[in-house]
């Protein structure tokens, strides 16, 4: 992954906010499921890792009233981390925001986590990097820990080219709150930097490392939430 995804965030944060506000990528539904999973920990003091945290706006809101020992966020964009500094002030526990590639930072991380969260970030990695990331997360999670992966996915034998055509068609048909220039920007980003894995491969890799993998009940053929539970 090159620096361009980070540049996209820095220059077009307002577009990202529009997408969230219109719920085009089902942020509302995924936030509700994340809340339920956090609730399952009860009053336990959590150590949480956020891969590709961006501005951390949504997850910080979920953590504001919870017992947090540590929230740690990785992101490639310094501009995103500057935004995250503001949003994570509501978290009562320790906050660490680290700049760099998530797959590299994870290899040097020595903390153990109850909860790992990633929202629309892992698809920037190549499949070999995604698989290794899942394996490294298995080592970093505590027993009974959970990794939530919210991301775009391919279905079955769908190729990357077919996926891009399908996704971009959906944007042009349904994302009507965006200006034509904003849509063009997103399309160019997808074509250059999006490498979604298939749902089947993600499940296979997770189970291969020892995770119990389930799919959140969200009806969508492009955006999904996978739950990786460590026994």
C-alpha positions in Angstrom: 0.0 0.0 0.0 1.3 3.4 -1.0 0.8 6.8 0.6 -2.1 7.7 -1.7 -4.9 6.4 0.6 -3.6 8.6 3.3 -3.5 11.6 0.9 -7.1 10.9 -0.1 -8.2 11.2 3.6 -6.2 14.3 4.2 -7.6 16.1 1.1 -11.2 14.8 1.2 -12.3 14.4 4.7 -15.6 16.1 3.9 -16.4 13.4 1.4 -15.9 10.8 4.0 -18.2 12.6 6.3 -20.9 12.7 3.6 -20.6 9.0 3.1 -21.1 8.3 6.8 -24.0 10.8 7.1 -25.8 9.1 4.2 -25.0 5.6 5.5 -23.9 4.5 2.1 -21.5 2.0 3.6 -23.8 0.8 6.4 -21.9 2.5 9.2 -25.0 2.7 11.3 -25.7 -1.0 11.1 -22.1 -2.0 11.8 -22.0 0.5 14.7 -25.0 -1.2 16.3 -23.4 -4.6 16.0 -20.1 -3.3 17.4 -22.0 -1.9 20.4 -23.6 -5.3 21.1 -20.2 -7.0 21.0 -18.7 -4.5 23.3 -21.7 -4.9 25.7 -20.9 -8.6 25.8 -17.7 -7.8 27.8 -19.9 -6.3 30.5 -17.9 -4.0 32.9 -14.6 -5.6 32.0 -11.8 -3.0 31.5 -10.8 -3.4 27.8 -7.6 -3.1 25.9 -8.6 -2.3 22.3 -6.6 -2.1 19.1 -8.0 -0.2 16.0 -6.4 -1.0 12.7 -6.6 1.8 10.2 -8.4 4.0 12.8 -8.8 7.0 10.6 -10.3 9.8 12.7 -11.7 7.2 15.2 -14.9 9.1 15.3 -17.4 6.2 15.4 -15.5 3.8 17.7 -14.6 6.6 20.1 -18.3 7.4 20.5 -18.9 3.7 21.4 -16.1 3.8 24.0 -16.9 7.1 25.7 -18.9 5.5 28.5 -17.0 2.3 28.8 -14.1 1.1 31.0 -11.1 1.3 28.7 -7.6 0.4 29.9 -6.1 1.2 26.5 -7.2 2.3 23.1 -4.5 2.1 20.5 -5.0 3.2 16.9 -2.8 2.7 13.9 -3.2 4.8 10.7 -1.1 5.7 7.6 -2.5 9.2 7.5 -1.1 11.8 9.9 -4.1 14.1 9.0 -6.4 11.3 10.1 -4.5 10.9 13.4 -4.7 14.6 14.1 -8.5 14.3 13.8 -8.4 11.2 16.0 -6.7 13.1 18.8 -9.8 15.2 19.1 -12.4 12.5 18.9 -10.6 10.1 21.3 -10.5 12.7 24.1 -13.8 11.3 25.3 -12.1 7.9 26.0 -11.4 7.7 29.8 -8.4 5.3 29.5 -5.0 5.6 27.9 -4.9 6.5 24.2 -2.1 5.8 21.9 -2.2 6.8 18.2 0.6 5.5 16.0 1.5 6.5 12.5 2.5 3.8 10.0 1.4 0.7 8.1 -0.9 -1.4 10.3 0.7 -4.7 9.2 4.2 -3.4 10.1 3.1 -1.8 13.4 1.3 -5.0 14.5 4.4 -7.1 14.1 6.2 -4.9 16.6 3.3 -4.6 19.0 3.8 -6.5 22.3 0.5 -5.7 23.9 -2.4 -8.3 24.2 -5.9 -7.2 23.4 -9.5 -8.0 24.3 -10.9 -6.4 21.3 -9.5 -5.6 17.8 -11.5 -3.4 15.4 -11.0 -2.5 11.8 -13.4 -0.6 9.6 -12.8 -0.3 5.9 -9.0 -0.5 6.0 -7.8 -4.0 5.5 -8.9 -4.1 1.8 -5.9 -1.9 1.0 -3.6 -4.8 1.7 -2.8 -7.5 -0.8 -4.2 -11.0 0.0 -1.0 -12.4 1.4 -0.7 -9.4 3.7 -4.3 -9.8 4.8 -3.7 -13.4 5.7 -0.6 -12.7 7.6 -2.4 -9.8 9.5 -5.1 -12.2 10.6 -2.4 -14.6 11.9 -0.6 -11.9 13.8 -3.9 -10.8 15.3 -4.5 -14.3 16.6 -1.2 -14.0 18.6 -2.1 -10.5 19.9 -5.6 -11.3 21.1 -6.3 -12.7 24.5 -8.3 -15.9 25.0 -12.0 -15.1 24.3 -10.9 -12.0 22.5 -12.7 -10.7 19.4 -11.5 -9.2 16.1 -14.2 -7.3 14.2 -13.5 -6.9 10.5 -15.8 -4.4 8.7 -14.9 -4.2 5.1 -15.7 -4.5 1.4 -15.6 -8.0 0.1 -15.9 -10.0 -3.1 -18.4 -12.8 -3.3 -17.7 -16.3 -4.5 -15.5 -16.4 -7.6 -16.1 -12.7 -8.4 -12.9 -11.1 -9.8 -11.6 -7.8 -8.7 -12.5 -6.3 -12.0 -16.1 -7.6 -11.7 -16.2 -6.3 -8.1 -15.1 -2.8 -9.1 -17.6 -2.6 -11.9 -20.4 -3.7 -9.6 -19.4 -1.3 -6.8 -18.9 1.7 -9.0 -22.3 1.0 -10.7 -23.9 1.1 -7.3 -22.2 4.4 -6.4 -23.5 6.0 -9.6 -27.0 4.7 -9.0 -27.4 5.3 -5.3 -24.9 7.8 -3.9 -26.8 10.8 -5.0 -25.7 13.2 -2.2 -22.3 13.4 -3.7 -21.1 15.8 -6.4 -19.9 14.3 -9.7 -16.3 15.3 -8.9 -16.6 13.6 -5.5 -17.8 10.4 -7.2 -15.0 10.5 -9.7 -12.5 10.8 -6.9 -13.9 7.8 -5.2 -14.0 5.8 -8.4 -10.3 6.6 -9.0 -9.4 5.5 -5.5 -11.3 2.2 -5.8 -9.6 1.4 -9.1 -6.1 2.1 -7.8 -6.1 1.0 -4.2 -9.0 -1.4 -3.4 -8.1 -5.1 -3.3 -11.0 -6.7 -1.4 -10.6 -10.4 -0.5 -13.4 -12.8 -1.0 -15.6 -13.6 1.9 -14.7 -17.3 1.6 -10.9 -16.6 1.8 -11.3 -14.4 4.8 -13.2 -17.1 6.7 -10.8 -19.8 5.5 -7.7 -17.8 6.7 -9.3 -17.1 10.0 -10.3 -20.6 10.7 -6.8 -21.8 9.6 -5.2 -19.8 12.4 -7.7 -21.0 15.0 -10.4 -18.4 15.0 -14.1 -19.1 15.1 -15.5 -17.0 12.3 -19.1 -15.8 12.0 -20.8 -13.2 9.8 -22.9 -10.4 11.2 -26.5 -10.4 10.0 -26.3 -7.4 7.7 -28.0 -7.9 4.3 -25.5 -6.5 1.8 -23.4 -8.0 -1.1 -20.5 -5.5 -0.8 -20.1 -4.4 2.8 -19.7 -7.1 5.5 -18.8 -7.5 9.1 -16.9 -10.7 10.1 -16.4 -11.7 13.7 -13.2 -13.6 14.5 -13.3 -15.1 18.0 -10.3 -16.6 19.7 -11.2 -19.7 21.8 
